Amino acid sequence: MLIRRLPWTAVSIAAPLPFRFGGTNITIRKQLSSSLSSFCSISAVNLPPQPGHEADARHSHSLKPGLYLVGTPIGNLEDITLRALRVLNSADVILSEDTRHSGRLLHHYNIKTPLMSYHKFNESLREQVVLKRLKQGEIVALISDAGMPGISDPGMELAKLCVSENILVVPIPGPCALVSALSASGLPTDEFTFVGFLPKHLGSRRKRLMASADQTTTQIFYVPPHKLVQFLDESSSIFGDARRCVIAREMTKLHEEFWRGTLGEAKEVFSVRQVKGELTILVEGKEDSKVEPPSDIELESELRELIASGESLSTAVKLVTRRTSVSRKTIYSLALRKFGKQLEVEDDSN
């Protein structure tokens, strides 16, 4: 009974003390002091409120009024942070891309905050309503169906508007499909280009693919399952069949898969295989074909050989220029500096 009266205090004697929040068990381990009268406070952990304490916790934390962009799971409901749960529980309203989809997440964690639909078809209509509430000092949380809001999801325009109006915008980091896929892809991660969803128009789509094909960094695309064959057909013809790719699907879920191979192989495999769920596709960057320009010593050696074989200075310069990416002016200047006097002596002796 004592534990029930002190929901934010834990005592551990021989076993950990479990707390249950919605569908999640949270176990807190604390070292028992010499007397039961000395309890260990765990308030600094910022645990989400337990069922029955929602009303007390709604504004019990020091959240400042503003827009909170909250990352939510991309599949596995366990992939949500304690901070995200606290913000969602403390907000005055949660803007949601699909209220039915988000309702299941909130129900799972017993969060009662009201939902308001906010998606690409009503963004412009909702902006002024949300802006008014923010200016009145409310805490507004924004979530998408999965991942971080504003990344190929609604939220970018609202965040821009809030920044222009000097309203606080706070990111609450969470899962993100592109980062998750990239980290496990096996392709270079030091530099990458996030393209997201390609344009619907064929000409614009091919133009974007051609720009990506010329990049040396890993290219990342979001592709709906019904557009996979189209994407592989078009990308393999532009990138080339030999370019390596990774197709990530069902990430964090039971049937998570990372398919790895070339675009040509992927085109063959997925022409007869149907997949479900949105896909994150990564394509390796173009091989850097830049060749380091020859050094002055290397150029001098080539010029020396040609001149020794009987070529004139101008001919030697012309031949070396054809073989390298160095300008004729640079090579000619080097030839005069190194061999000009030698040639003058030879001409006088003849």
Buried (B, 14 or more C-beta within 10 A) or exposed (E): EEEEEEBBBBBBEEEEBEBEBBEBEBEBEBEBEEEEEEBBEBEEEEBBBBEEBBEEBBEEBEBEBBBBBBBBBBBEBEBBBEBBBBBBBBBBBBBBBBBEBBBEBBEBBBBEBEBBBBBEEEBEEBBEEBBEBBEEEBBBBBBBBBBBBBBBBBBBEBBEBBEEEEBBBBBBEBBBBBBBBBEBBEBBBEEBBBBEEBEEEEEEBBEBBEEBBEBBBBBBBBBEBEBBBBBBEBBBBBBEBEBBBBBBBBBBEEEBEBBBBBBBBBBBEBEEEEBEBBBBBBBBBBEEEEEEEBEEEEBBEBBBEBBEEEBEBEEBBBBBBEEBEBEEEBBBEBBEEBBEEEBEEEEEEE
